[in-house]
Each structure stands twice: as C-alpha cells, then as structure tokens.
Amino acid sequence: MAIYYQTDSTGKITNVMDIPHEEDVSKWVQDNCTLATEPIVQLSDGSYAFASDVDEDEEAAASAAKALAEAKARKLEEVNAWTENKIIGGFVSACTGTNVTYDSDVNTQLTVSSDLNIIYLNPDAFAINFPTGYPMRGYPDGTDITDKTNKVIYNLTKEQLLQWNVDLGLHRGNCKQNGWIKQAEVNAATTVDAVDAVVLN
C-alpha cells in the first residue's frame, strides 16, 4: 500500500489516499497527488500533517482520535449486524390467543407479504386457497426455539394473519429503534473504552 497526498496552495495537506501498489498510479499523479516518503498523521481537528512536523502531544492526540474513529466504525458494524439478527431472529405474536414465537427471516417476510397482497386485492381468494386457514409454523410459549422439532403448525384465519403481520411490523420497528439507541451510544462515546462498553444483548 502506498500513501499519496494532495496539498492546497499553501502547502497544507488536504487529502490522503491509500493506493494499492498494483494499481496504476499515473491517475493520481495527474491529479497532483504526491507519493508520501514519510508518515502522515491525522490530527485531532481532522487535518493532516507529516509526523515530523507535529510534537509528541499532537501525535498522541492524533493517534487517539484515529483509534476512537476505528473503534466506532467497528462497533457500528456490530450494531448493524446485531439489529439485523434481532429482526430476523423470530418474534412473538398472540394472534391465536396465546404467545407463539414465529420465524421472521427474510424469506418468511417476503412469502407472507406476497400472500397478504392477494388477501387485500382479492379477499375471496383466501378462502379458496387456504380453506382451513393460513399455515404458519411457530414455537408454543415456553418451548426451546433452537429445537426445530418443537415447531407447531397453526392455521391462521384471515384476521389472525393480519394481526400476525401487524405484530411482525411492530417487532421490526422495535428492533430498529433499539439499534438506533445503540448507534447513538456509540456516536456519543469519547473514548475507546466507552465504545467497548456499549453492550449488545
């Protein structure tokens, strides 16, 4: 990896780029980029400078700022993955009168969404296509949802299926809001330790 930089009319570094060695560098030279022959650090105010031009305190502050930014980026990726896993990891609906944990993976959401369109556009089609109710598999309250053998088929009426969809929407919304809260905690952190202290559970 080679480091190229750009400067303004005063010689101040305005942009720094990591260019893979195998990439054609002629484009960067044409864009007035210069190959760095010594380390460049980003200061706490976001500006850049050659390491030799900053004192130890500035360099330490720059290093700390970079470490914090990297820690936040990593944690935010974790938050996004955590939120997505919460969304697709199942949800509870009492549409049948008792709590049941249903799947909420993408395929389930897409399939039910498509079938709901049929119900809305042609209500009579529900009775024709699902005379005994819409089959939906779920885990009865109190059973182990990691054990697939605990799944039970529930034949939902049209009204129950619509409530199922409402509960799924509320589940997605709650997961997203919890994710936003975690994102806010990460963004508000002022130290790497504070970032690491954001717990995802």
Secondary structure, 3 states (H helix, E strand, C coil): CEEEEEECCCCCEEEEEEECCCCCCHHHHHCCCEECCCCEEECCCCCEEEHHHCCHHHHHHHHHHHHHHHHHHHHHHHHHHHHHHHHHCCEEECCCCCCEEECCCHHHHHHHHHHHHHHHHCHHHHHHHCCCCEEEEEEECCCCCCCHHHCEEEEECHHHHHHHHHHHHHHHHHHHHHHHHHHHHHHHCCCHHHHHCCCCC
